Amino acid sequence: MIANIRVHIDGQSRELCFLDLMKFSEEQVRERMEERGFSDQSFFICGFSDWEVDSILSLDEAYVLKRMIVELYDGDDFIVVHLLKNHKSFSEIIKHYYRFLTKDEVQLMKILWKNVEISSLVDFFYQVNNWVSAVQAYVEKGVVLNTSKGFYIDFDYSNSL
C-alpha cells in the first residue's frame, strides 16, 4: 500500500514522497508531516504505486482502506485494489464487505437463486434476455464482484439468502 503523497503549496501541487502506509500508523505520518511543516489540509494521496492505481484520497480515507484490508480481509488487499481499479468511490468501497463465493458462474447463480420463486426467476430472465446479462445484473447492483479470482458476494446480501 505504497501511497504517492503530494502537497499543495501556493495553489500548486508537487510530489512529496512515496510511503508504505502498512508500515506506519496514521499518527506517525501526521507527526512527520507536521515536523516538515505541512498541515493536514496541505497534503493528499493521489494513488498507490504498488497497486498501479490513481485515486485521490485524504490520509484519513487511505487509513480506513488500510483498516479494511487488515481487519476485514485478513491482510489481503485484492478486493480493495479491484474496486479502486474499477473506479469505485471511497464511499462505495467502505459500504460493502465482500467474501469469496465461487469461481463457477453456474454455481453462483444457483446460490443467488436458491430461494427465489420460479415465477420471479422467469420474470427476471425475461427482462435480462440472456445468461450473461443475468450475471451482469448482479454485478451492476454491487451484489457480486466478478474478479480474476472468481466471484465475490456482498456479505450483507449473502446473509439474506
CNS distance restraints for C-alpha pairs under 8 A (distance, minus, plus):
assign (resid   1 and name CA) (resid  20 and name CA) 5.45 0.50 0.50
assign (resid   1 and name CA) (resid  21 and name CA) 5.74 0.50 0.50
assign (resid   1 and name CA) (resid  22 and name CA) 6.19 0.50 0.50
assign (resid   1 and name CA) (resid  48 and name CA) 6.20 0.50 0.50
assign (resid   1 and name CA) (resid  49 and name CA) 7.80 0.50 0.50
assign (resid   1 and name CA) (resid  50 and name CA) 6.49 0.50 0.50
assign (resid   1 and name CA) (resid  51 and name CA) 7.23 0.50 0.50
assign (resid   1 and name CA) (resid  66 and name CA) 7.95 0.50 0.50
assign (resid   2 and name CA) (resid  18 and name CA) 6.14 0.50 0.50
assign (resid   2 and name CA) (resid  19 and name CA) 5.17 0.50 0.50
assign (resid   2 and name CA) (resid  20 and name CA) 4.08 0.50 0.50
assign (resid   2 and name CA) (resid  21 and name CA) 6.16 0.50 0.50
assign (resid   2 and name CA) (resid  22 and name CA) 7.97 0.50 0.50
assign (resid   2 and name CA) (resid  48 and name CA) 5.19 0.50 0.50
assign (resid   2 and name CA) (resid  49 and name CA) 5.74 0.50 0.50
assign (resid   2 and name CA) (resid  50 and name CA) 5.84 0.50 0.50
assign (resid   2 and name CA) (resid  51 and name CA) 7.93 0.50 0.50
assign (resid   3 and name CA) (resid  18 and name CA) 5.43 0.50 0.50
assign (resid   3 and name CA) (resid  19 and name CA) 5.18 0.50 0.50
assign (resid   3 and name CA) (resid  20 and name CA) 6.13 0.50 0.50
assign (resid   3 and name CA) (resid  21 and name CA) 6.69 0.50 0.50
assign (resid   3 and name CA) (resid  45 and name CA) 6.19 0.50 0.50
assign (resid   3 and name CA) (resid  46 and name CA) 7.43 0.50 0.50
assign (resid   3 and name CA) (resid  47 and name CA) 5.86 0.50 0.50
assign (resid   3 and name CA) (resid  48 and name CA) 4.51 0.50 0.50
assign (resid   3 and name CA) (resid  49 and name CA) 6.51 0.50 0.50
assign (resid   4 and name CA) (resid  15 and name CA) 7.42 0.50 0.50
assign (resid   4 and name CA) (resid  16 and name CA) 7.78 0.50 0.50
assign (resid   4 and name CA) (resid  17 and name CA) 6.14 0.50 0.50
assign (resid   4 and name CA) (resid  18 and name CA) 4.64 0.50 0.50
assign (resid   4 and name CA) (resid  19 and name CA) 6.72 0.50 0.50
assign (resid   4 and name CA) (resid  45 and name CA) 5.61 0.50 0.50
assign (resid   4 and name CA) (resid  46 and name CA) 5.70 0.50 0.50
assign (resid   4 and name CA) (resid  47 and name CA) 5.41 0.50 0.50
assign (resid   4 and name CA) (resid  48 and name CA) 5.79 0.50 0.50
assign (resid   4 and name CA) (resid  49 and name CA) 6.66 0.50 0.50
assign (resid   5 and name CA) (resid  15 and name CA) 6.24 0.50 0.50
assign (resid   5 and name CA) (resid  16 and name CA) 5.60 0.50 0.50
assign (resid   5 and name CA) (resid  17 and name CA) 5.41 0.50 0.50
assign (resid   5 and name CA) (resid  18 and name CA) 6.01 0.50 0.50
assign (resid   5 and name CA) (resid  19 and name CA) 7.33 0.50 0.50
assign (resid   5 and name CA) (resid  43 and name CA) 6.82 0.50 0.50
assign (resid   5 and name CA) (resid  44 and name CA) 5.73 0.50 0.50
assign (resid   5 and name CA) (resid  45 and name CA) 4.61 0.50 0.50
assign (resid   5 and name CA) (resid  46 and name CA) 6.34 0.50 0.50
assign (resid   5 and name CA) (resid  47 and name CA) 7.88 0.50 0.50
assign (resid   6 and name CA) (resid  13 and name CA) 6.41 0.50 0.50
assign (resid   6 and name CA) (resid  14 and name CA) 5.43 0.50 0.50
assign (resid   6 and name CA) (resid  15 and name CA) 4.35 0.50 0.50
assign (resid   6 and name CA) (resid  16 and name CA) 5.01 0.50 0.50
assign (resid   6 and name CA) (resid  17 and name CA) 7.10 0.50 0.50
assign (resid   6 and name CA) (resid  43 and name CA) 5.58 0.50 0.50
assign (resid   6 and name CA) (resid  44 and name CA) 5.54 0.50 0.50
assign (resid   6 and name CA) (resid  45 and name CA) 6.18 0.50 0.50
assign (resid   6 and name CA) (resid  46 and name CA) 6.86 0.50 0.50
assign (resid   7 and name CA) (resid  13 and name CA) 5.34 0.50 0.50
assign (resid   7 and name CA) (resid  14 and name CA) 5.58 0.50 0.50
assign (resid   7 and name CA) (resid  15 and name CA) 6.50 0.50 0.50
assign (resid   7 and name CA) (resid  16 and name CA) 6.31 0.50 0.50
assign (resid   7 and name CA) (resid  38 and name CA) 7.92 0.50 0.50
assign (resid   7 and name CA) (resid  42 and name CA) 5.41 0.50 0.50
assign (resid   7 and name CA) (resid  43 and name CA) 4.14 0.50 0.50
assign (resid   7 and name CA) (resid  44 and name CA) 6.37 0.50 0.50
assign (resid   8 and name CA) (resid  12 and name CA) 5.49 0.50 0.50
assign (resid   8 and name CA) (resid  13 and name CA) 4.38 0.50 0.50
assign (resid   8 and name CA) (resid  14 and name CA) 6.80 0.50 0.50
assign (resid   8 and name CA) (resid  42 and name CA) 4.97 0.50 0.50
assign (resid   8 and name CA) (resid  43 and name CA) 6.07 0.50 0.50
assign (resid   9 and name CA) (resid  13 and name CA) 6.09 0.50 0.50
assign (resid   9 and name CA) (resid  14 and name CA) 7.90 0.50 0.50
assign (resid   9 and name CA) (resid  42 and name CA) 7.06 0.50 0.50
assign (resid  18 and name CA) (resid  49 and name CA) 7.99 0.50 0.50
assign (resid  20 and name CA) (resid  24 and name CA) 7.12 0.50 0.50
assign (resid  21 and name CA) (resid  25 and name CA) 7.14 0.50 0.50
assign (resid  21 and name CA) (resid  26 and name CA) 7.92 0.50 0.50
assign (resid  21 and name CA) (resid  63 and name CA) 7.65 0.50 0.50
assign (resid  21 and name CA) (resid  66 and name CA) 7.62 0.50 0.50
assign (resid  22 and name CA) (resid  66 and name CA) 7.15 0.50 0.50
assign (resid  24 and name CA) (resid  28 and name CA) 6.14 0.50 0.50
assign (resid  24 and name CA) (resid  29 and name CA) 6.70 0.50 0.50
assign (resid  25 and name CA) (resid  29 and name CA) 6.48 0.50 0.50
assign (resid  26 and name CA) (resid  30 and name CA) 6.22 0.50 0.50
assign (resid  26 and name CA) (resid  59 and name CA) 7.55 0.50 0.50
assign (resid  26 and name CA) (resid  60 and name CA) 7.81 0.50 0.50
assign (resid  26 and name CA) (resid  63 and name CA) 6.75 0.50 0.50
assign (resid  27 and name CA) (resid  31 and name CA) 6.04 0.50 0.50
assign (resid  28 and name CA) (resid  32 and name CA) 6.17 0.50 0.50
assign (resid  29 and name CA) (resid  33 and name CA) 6.14 0.50 0.50
assign (resid  30 and name CA) (resid  34 and name CA) 6.09 0.50 0.50
assign (resid  30 and name CA) (resid  40 and name CA) 7.41 0.50 0.50
assign (resid  31 and name CA) (resid  35 and name CA) 6.17 0.50 0.50
assign (resid  32 and name CA) (resid  36 and name CA) 6.35 0.50 0.50
assign (resid  33 and name CA) (resid  37 and name CA) 6.33 0.50 0.50
assign (resid  33 and name CA) (resid  38 and name CA) 5.21 0.50 0.50
assign (resid  33 and name CA) (resid  39 and name CA) 7.09 0.50 0.50
assign (resid  34 and name CA) (resid  38 and name CA) 5.14 0.50 0.50
assign (resid  34 and name CA) (resid  39 and name CA) 6.12 0.50 0.50
assign (resid  38 and name CA) (resid  42 and name CA) 5.95 0.50 0.50
assign (resid  38 and name CA) (resid  43 and name CA) 7.04 0.50 0.50
assign (resid  39 and name CA) (resid  43 and name CA) 7.19 0.50 0.50
assign (resid  43 and name CA) (resid  58 and name CA) 7.91 0.50 0.50
assign (resid  44 and name CA) (resid  56 and name CA) 7.16 0.50 0.50
assign (resid  44 and name CA) (resid  57 and name CA) 6.26 0.50 0.50
assign (resid  44 and name CA) (resid  58 and name CA) 5.16 0.50 0.50
assign (resid  44 and name CA) (resid  59 and name CA) 6.33 0.50 0.50
assign (resid  45 and name CA) (resid  55 and name CA) 7.56 0.50 0.50
assign (resid  45 and name CA) (resid  56 and name CA) 5.55 0.50 0.50
assign (resid  45 and name CA) (resid  57 and name CA) 5.14 0.50 0.50
assign (resid  45 and name CA) (resid  58 and name CA) 5.96 0.50 0.50
assign (resid  45 and name CA) (resid  59 and name CA) 6.64 0.50 0.50
assign (resid  45 and name CA) (resid  62 and name CA) 7.72 0.50 0.50
assign (resid  46 and name CA) (resid  54 and name CA) 5.92 0.50 0.50
assign (resid  46 and name CA) (resid  55 and name CA) 5.28 0.50 0.50
assign (resid  46 and name CA) (resid  56 and name CA) 4.23 0.50 0.50
assign (resid  46 and name CA) (resid  57 and name CA) 6.38 0.50 0.50
assign (resid  47 and name CA) (resid  52 and name CA) 7.65 0.50 0.50
assign (resid  47 and name CA) (resid  53 and name CA) 5.37 0.50 0.50
assign (resid  47 and name CA) (resid  54 and name CA) 4.05 0.50 0.50
assign (resid  47 and name CA) (resid  55 and name CA) 4.66 0.50 0.50
assign (resid  47 and name CA) (resid  56 and name CA) 6.13 0.50 0.50
assign (resid  47 and name CA) (resid  57 and name CA) 7.72 0.50 0.50
assign (resid  48 and name CA) (resid  52 and name CA) 6.05 0.50 0.50
assign (resid  48 and name CA) (resid  53 and name CA) 5.31 0.50 0.50
assign (resid  48 and name CA) (resid  54 and name CA) 6.49 0.50 0.50
assign (resid  48 and name CA) (resid  55 and name CA) 7.66 0.50 0.50
assign (resid  49 and name CA) (resid  53 and name CA) 6.55 0.50 0.50
assign (resid  51 and name CA) (resid  81 and name CA) 6.57 0.50 0.50
assign (resid  53 and name CA) (resid  81 and name CA) 7.75 0.50 0.50
assign (resid  53 and name CA) (resid  84 and name CA) 6.79 0.50 0.50
assign (resid  53 and name CA) (resid  85 and name CA) 6.04 0.50 0.50
assign (resid  55 and name CA) (resid  84 and name CA) 7.35 0.50 0.50
assign (resid  57 and name CA) (resid  61 and name CA) 5.85 0.50 0.50
assign (resid  57 and name CA) (resid  62 and name CA) 6.22 0.50 0.50
assign (resid  58 and name CA) (resid  62 and name CA) 6.30 0.50 0.50
assign (resid  59 and name CA) (resid  63 and name CA) 6.25 0.50 0.50
assign (resid  60 and name CA) (resid  64 and name CA) 6.31 0.50 0.50
assign (resid  61 and name CA) (resid  65 and name CA) 6.41 0.50 0.50
assign (resid  61 and name CA) (resid  90 and name CA) 7.38 0.50 0.50
assign (resid  62 and name CA) (resid  66 and name CA) 6.30 0.50 0.50
assign (resid  63 and name CA) (resid  67 and name CA) 6.14 0.50 0.50
assign (resid  64 and name CA) (resid  68 and name CA) 6.29 0.50 0.50
assign (resid  65 and name CA) (resid  69 and name CA) 6.26 0.50 0.50
assign (resid  65 and name CA) (resid  80 and name CA) 7.35 0.50 0.50
assign (resid  65 and name CA) (resid  94 and name CA) 7.62 0.50 0.50
assign (resid  66 and name CA) (resid  70 and name CA) 6.17 0.50 0.50
assign (resid  67 and name CA) (resid  71 and name CA) 5.62 0.50 0.50
assign (resid  67 and name CA) (resid  72 and name CA) 7.56 0.50 0.50
assign (resid  68 and name CA) (resid  72 and name CA) 5.05 0.50 0.50
assign (resid  68 and name CA) (resid  73 and name CA) 6.47 0.50 0.50
assign (resid  68 and name CA) (resid  94 and name CA) 7.89 0.50 0.50
assign (resid  69 and name CA) (resid  73 and name CA) 4.89 0.50 0.50
assign (resid  69 and name CA) (resid  74 and name CA) 6.32 0.50 0.50
assign (resid  69 and name CA) (resid  75 and name CA) 5.09 0.50 0.50
assign (resid  69 and name CA) (resid  76 and name CA) 5.95 0.50 0.50
assign (resid  69 and name CA) (resid  77 and name CA) 5.46 0.50 0.50
assign (resid  69 and name CA) (resid  80 and name CA) 7.22 0.50 0.50
assign (resid  70 and name CA) (resid  74 and name CA) 5.05 0.50 0.50
assign (resid  70 and name CA) (resid  75 and name CA) 4.32 0.50 0.50
assign (resid  70 and name CA) (resid  76 and name CA) 7.31 0.50 0.50
assign (resid  71 and name CA) (resid  75 and name CA) 7.18 0.50 0.50
assign (resid  72 and name CA) (resid  97 and name CA) 7.47 0.50 0.50
assign (resid  73 and name CA) (resid  77 and name CA) 7.10 0.50 0.50
assign (resid  77 and name CA) (resid  81 and name CA) 6.05 0.50 0.50
assign (resid  78 and name CA) (resid  82 and name CA) 6.00 0.50 0.50
assign (resid  79 and name CA) (resid  83 and name CA) 6.15 0.50 0.50
assign (resid  79 and name CA) (resid  98 and name CA) 7.60 0.50 0.50
assign (resid  80 and name CA) (resid  84 and name CA) 6.19 0.50 0.50
assign (resid  80 and name CA) (resid  93 and name CA) 7.21 0.50 0.50
assign (resid  81 and name CA) (resid  85 and name CA) 6.01 0.50 0.50
assign (resid  82 and name CA) (resid  86 and name CA) 6.23 0.50 0.50
assign (resid  82 and name CA) (resid 147 and name CA) 7.53 0.50 0.50
assign (resid  83 and name CA) (resid  87 and name CA) 6.45 0.50 0.50
assign (resid  83 and name CA) (resid  88 and name CA) 5.40 0.50 0.50
assign (resid  83 and name CA) (resid  93 and name CA) 6.78 0.50 0.50
assign (resid  84 and name CA) (resid  88 and name CA) 5.48 0.50 0.50
assign (resid  84 and name CA) (resid  89 and name CA) 7.42 0.50 0.50
assign (resid  88 and name CA) (resid  92 and name CA) 6.19 0.50 0.50
assign (resid  88 and name CA) (resid  93 and name CA) 6.50 0.50 0.50
assign (resid  89 and name CA) (resid  93 and name CA) 6.25 0.50 0.50
assign (resid  90 and name CA) (resid  94 and name CA) 6.35 0.50 0.50
assign (resid  91 and name CA) (resid  95 and name CA) 6.23 0.50 0.50
assign (resid  92 and name CA) (resid  96 and name CA) 6.88 0.50 0.50
assign (resid  96 and name CA) (resid 154 and name CA) 6.24 0.50 0.50
assign (resid  96 and name CA) (resid 155 and name CA) 7.43 0.50 0.50
assign (resid  96 and name CA) (resid 156 and name CA) 7.94 0.50 0.50
assign (resid  97 and name CA) (resid 154 and name CA) 5.70 0.50 0.50
assign (resid  97 and name CA) (resid 155 and name CA) 5.56 0.50 0.50
assign (resid  97 and name CA) (resid 156 and name CA) 7.64 0.50 0.50
assign (resid  98 and name CA) (resid 145 and name CA) 7.98 0.50 0.50
assign (resid  98 and name CA) (resid 152 and name CA) 5.78 0.50 0.50
assign (resid  98 and name CA) (resid 153 and name CA) 5.21 0.50 0.50
assign (resid  98 and name CA) (resid 154 and name CA) 4.41 0.50 0.50
assign (resid  98 and name CA) (resid 155 and name CA) 5.32 0.50 0.50
assign (resid  99 and name CA) (resid 152 and name CA) 5.26 0.50 0.50
assign (resid  99 and name CA) (resid 153 and name CA) 5.57 0.50 0.50
assign (resid  99 and name CA) (resid 154 and name CA) 6.57 0.50 0.50
assign (resid  99 and name CA) (resid 155 and name CA) 6.17 0.50 0.50
assign (resid 100 and name CA) (resid 150 and name CA) 7.48 0.50 0.50
assign (resid 100 and name CA) (resid 151 and name CA) 6.24 0.50 0.50
assign (resid 100 and name CA) (resid 152 and name CA) 4.28 0.50 0.50
assign (resid 100 and name CA) (resid 153 and name CA) 6.44 0.50 0.50
assign (resid 101 and name CA) (resid 108 and name CA) 7.18 0.50 0.50
assign (resid 101 and name CA) (resid 150 and name CA) 7.66 0.50 0.50
assign (resid 101 and name CA) (resid 151 and name CA) 5.68 0.50 0.50
assign (resid 101 and name CA) (resid 152 and name CA) 5.14 0.50 0.50
assign (resid 101 and name CA) (resid 153 and name CA) 6.22 0.50 0.50
assign (resid 102 and name CA) (resid 107 and name CA) 6.90 0.50 0.50
assign (resid 102 and name CA) (resid 108 and name CA) 6.34 0.50 0.50
assign (resid 102 and name CA) (resid 150 and name CA) 5.88 0.50 0.50
assign (resid 102 and name CA) (resid 151 and name CA) 5.38 0.50 0.50
assign (resid 102 and name CA) (resid 152 and name CA) 7.15 0.50 0.50
assign (resid 103 and name CA) (resid 108 and name CA) 7.96 0.50 0.50
assign (resid 103 and name CA) (resid 149 and name CA) 6.94 0.50 0.50
assign (resid 103 and name CA) (resid 150 and name CA) 4.10 0.50 0.50
assign (resid 103 and name CA) (resid 151 and name CA) 5.72 0.50 0.50
assign (resid 104 and name CA) (resid 108 and name CA) 6.23 0.50 0.50
assign (resid 104 and name CA) (resid 150 and name CA) 7.28 0.50 0.50
assign (resid 104 and name CA) (resid 151 and name CA) 7.66 0.50 0.50
assign (resid 105 and name CA) (resid 109 and name CA) 6.21 0.50 0.50
assign (resid 105 and name CA) (resid 135 and name CA) 7.70 0.50 0.50
assign (resid 105 and name CA) (resid 151 and name CA) 7.60 0.50 0.50
assign (resid 106 and name CA) (resid 110 and name CA) 6.25 0.50 0.50
assign (resid 107 and name CA) (resid 111 and name CA) 6.25 0.50 0.50
assign (resid 108 and name CA) (resid 112 and name CA) 6.23 0.50 0.50
assign (resid 108 and name CA) (resid 151 and name CA) 7.36 0.50 0.50
assign (resid 109 and name CA) (resid 113 and name CA) 5.86 0.50 0.50
assign (resid 109 and name CA) (resid 135 and name CA) 7.40 0.50 0.50
assign (resid 110 and name CA) (resid 114 and name CA) 5.66 0.50 0.50
assign (resid 111 and name CA) (resid 161 and name CA) 7.98 0.50 0.50
assign (resid 112 and name CA) (resid 161 and name CA) 7.13 0.50 0.50
assign (resid 113 and name CA) (resid 121 and name CA) 7.63 0.50 0.50
assign (resid 114 and name CA) (resid 161 and name CA) 7.68 0.50 0.50
assign (resid 115 and name CA) (resid 161 and name CA) 6.89 0.50 0.50
assign (resid 116 and name CA) (resid 120 and name CA) 6.65 0.50 0.50
assign (resid 116 and name CA) (resid 121 and name CA) 6.52 0.50 0.50
assign (resid 117 and name CA) (resid 121 and name CA) 6.33 0.50 0.50
assign (resid 118 and name CA) (resid 122 and name CA) 6.13 0.50 0.50
assign (resid 119 and name CA) (resid 123 and name CA) 6.23 0.50 0.50
assign (resid 120 and name CA) (resid 124 and name CA) 6.07 0.50 0.50
assign (resid 121 and name CA) (resid 125 and name CA) 6.08 0.50 0.50
assign (resid 122 and name CA) (resid 126 and name CA) 6.02 0.50 0.50
assign (resid 123 and name CA) (resid 127 and name CA) 6.32 0.50 0.50
assign (resid 124 and name CA) (resid 128 and name CA) 6.40 0.50 0.50
assign (resid 124 and name CA) (resid 134 and name CA) 7.96 0.50 0.50
assign (resid 125 and name CA) (resid 129 and name CA) 5.74 0.50 0.50
assign (resid 125 and name CA) (resid 130 and name CA) 6.82 0.50 0.50
assign (resid 125 and name CA) (resid 131 and name CA) 7.93 0.50 0.50
assign (resid 125 and name CA) (resid 134 and name CA) 6.76 0.50 0.50
assign (resid 128 and name CA) (resid 133 and name CA) 5.53 0.50 0.50
assign (resid 128 and name CA) (resid 134 and name CA) 5.79 0.50 0.50
assign (resid 128 and name CA) (resid 137 and name CA) 7.83 0.50 0.50
assign (resid 129 and name CA) (resid 133 and name CA) 6.94 0.50 0.50
assign (resid 129 and name CA) (resid 134 and name CA) 7.74 0.50 0.50
assign (resid 130 and name CA) (resid 134 and name CA) 6.29 0.50 0.50
assign (resid 131 and name CA) (resid 135 and name CA) 6.48 0.50 0.50
assign (resid 132 and name CA) (resid 136 and name CA) 6.11 0.50 0.50
assign (resid 133 and name CA) (resid 137 and name CA) 5.95 0.50 0.50
assign (resid 134 and name CA) (resid 138 and name CA) 7.05 0.50 0.50
assign (resid 135 and name CA) (resid 139 and name CA) 6.60 0.50 0.50
assign (resid 136 and name CA) (resid 140 and name CA) 6.02 0.50 0.50
assign (resid 137 and name CA) (resid 141 and name CA) 6.31 0.50 0.50
assign (resid 138 and name CA) (resid 142 and name CA) 6.44 0.50 0.50
assign (resid 138 and name CA) (resid 143 and name CA) 5.39 0.50 0.50
assign (resid 138 and name CA) (resid 144 and name CA) 5.56 0.50 0.50
assign (resid 139 and name CA) (resid 143 and name CA) 5.93 0.50 0.50
assign (resid 139 and name CA) (resid 144 and name CA) 4.70 0.50 0.50
assign (resid 139 and name CA) (resid 145 and name CA) 5.73 0.50 0.50
assign (resid 139 and name CA) (resid 146 and name CA) 6.90 0.50 0.50
assign (resid 140 and name CA) (resid 144 and name CA) 7.95 0.50 0.50
assign (resid 142 and name CA) (resid 154 and name CA) 7.38 0.50 0.50
assign (resid 143 and name CA) (resid 153 and name CA) 5.77 0.50 0.50
assign (resid 143 and name CA) (resid 154 and name CA) 5.17 0.50 0.50
assign (resid 143 and name CA) (resid 157 and name CA) 6.61 0.50 0.50
assign (resid 144 and name CA) (resid 151 and name CA) 6.58 0.50 0.50
assign (resid 144 and name CA) (resid 152 and name CA) 5.59 0.50 0.50
assign (resid 144 and name CA) (resid 153 and name CA) 4.55 0.50 0.50
assign (resid 144 and name CA) (resid 154 and name CA) 6.25 0.50 0.50
assign (resid 145 and name CA) (resid 151 and name CA) 5.57 0.50 0.50
assign (resid 145 and name CA) (resid 152 and name CA) 5.00 0.50 0.50
assign (resid 145 and name CA) (resid 153 and name CA) 6.33 0.50 0.50
assign (resid 146 and name CA) (resid 150 and name CA) 6.09 0.50 0.50
assign (resid 146 and name CA) (resid 151 and name CA) 4.86 0.50 0.50
assign (resid 146 and name CA) (resid 152 and name CA) 6.73 0.50 0.50
assign (resid 147 and name CA) (resid 151 and name CA) 6.04 0.50 0.50
assign (resid 147 and name CA) (resid 152 and name CA) 7.61 0.50 0.50
assign (resid 153 and name CA) (resid 157 and name CA) 7.29 0.50 0.50
assign (resid 153 and name CA) (resid 158 and name CA) 6.51 0.50 0.50
assign (resid 154 and name CA) (resid 158 and name CA) 6.16 0.50 0.50
assign (resid 155 and name CA) (resid 159 and name CA) 6.32 0.50 0.50
assign (resid 156 and name CA) (resid 160 and name CA) 6.76 0.50 0.50
assign (resid 157 and name CA) (resid 161 and name CA) 6.88 0.50 0.50
